[in-house]
Amino acid sequence: MARSESLAVRAGEATLAGTLLLPDEPRGDDGGRFPNVLLLASWLPRDRDGAWDRTGHPAWFAAAADGERGLLARLAEALAARGVASLRVDPRGCGASDGAWESTPLFTKIDDARDMVSAIRGHPRLDLRRTAMVGHGEGAALALSVAIGDPAVSALTLIGPSARPWHDVLRRGVAERNRTGTDRQHPVVQALDRWSEEIIERAQRREERFDLPVRGAGTVELGLAGVEQAIHTPALALATMLHRSVALVHGAADAWADPEESVLLAEALTAGGNGKSRRVIPGAGHDLAEAPDVVVDEIAADLAARIRRMELPPVLVAIEEMTDGVR
């Protein structure tokens, strides 16, 4: 049976609340340490499980459907069944974490992801030499940004990623949600889609904030620094700087990032010399909620098989030796 541990991540002035899921026992000659994966959630307020954050933002989202489970929780369980530990964390201002989601810039989220990796490396049961990352939606850009500069991350799985700049992806998503009505039951999605052009224009003018009216939740002061940063930091550019094993997974009915985005990302990854694969899940949306557990299990199995033992820089070797003494 997998075992859950609560883990507090110190991220600058904020404390982020997370769950570390450990498999029952290490396998083979693992030296008592588990390979591990950091799971990063998509855009809009989400909890550590990858579901809409109805705890911190109850008025922003409609009630959960019966049996609804977050994608990251499903992946964590599937990874644990394959002997791989995972960490998933409430983003700033969501769940039990400090901060305000609506005013957190993209670059701060990237720094937070780095702090999450550091928390993994400070745990005595986790193998510093075998680390991977899963990025869902916006989390894909965070994972790319961290992995580019981290030689100990050997593999990535990017689910529902975008490739183009944020404003292009948002406009295409708004058009698709207008057509299908996907996620329009959520007041914050209705507000975002209605005011999308105003948000884009103000961010491009480098205004600091936009007062977003959310039905039933009043006016939300949406910080625009993160929007501007996302516009100028497309995953397409990040992918050319990466040299890792990458799997791209996309729901065929994704209304937030068109499946064509992962085609473009695959081309950029190939140009950068990365090993990559791409899988489209028929009938599935952005959160892969329609995908059966066997498909989620296959995604986890693929990632587990691609985690490699990496050589560590001296600073991480020192951390590894210190945590050896803790166990």
Buried (B, 14 or more C-beta within 10 A) or exposed (E): EBEEEEBEBEBEEBBBBBBBBBBEEBEEEEEEBBBBBBBBBBBBBBBBBBBBBBEBBEEBBEEEEEEEBBBBBBBBBBBBBBBBBBBBBBBBBBBBBBBBBBBBBBBBBBBBBBBBBEBBBBBEBBBBBBBBBBBBBBBBBBBBBBBBEBEBBBBBBBBBBBBBBBBBBBBBBBEBBEEEEBBBEBBBBBBBBBBBEEBBEBBBEEBEBBEBEBEEBEEBEBBBBBBBBBBEBBBBEBBBEBEBBBBBBBBEBBBBBBBEBBBBBBBBBBEBEBEBBBBBBEEBBBBBBBBEEEBBBBBBBBBBEBBBEBEBEEEBEEBBEEBEEEE
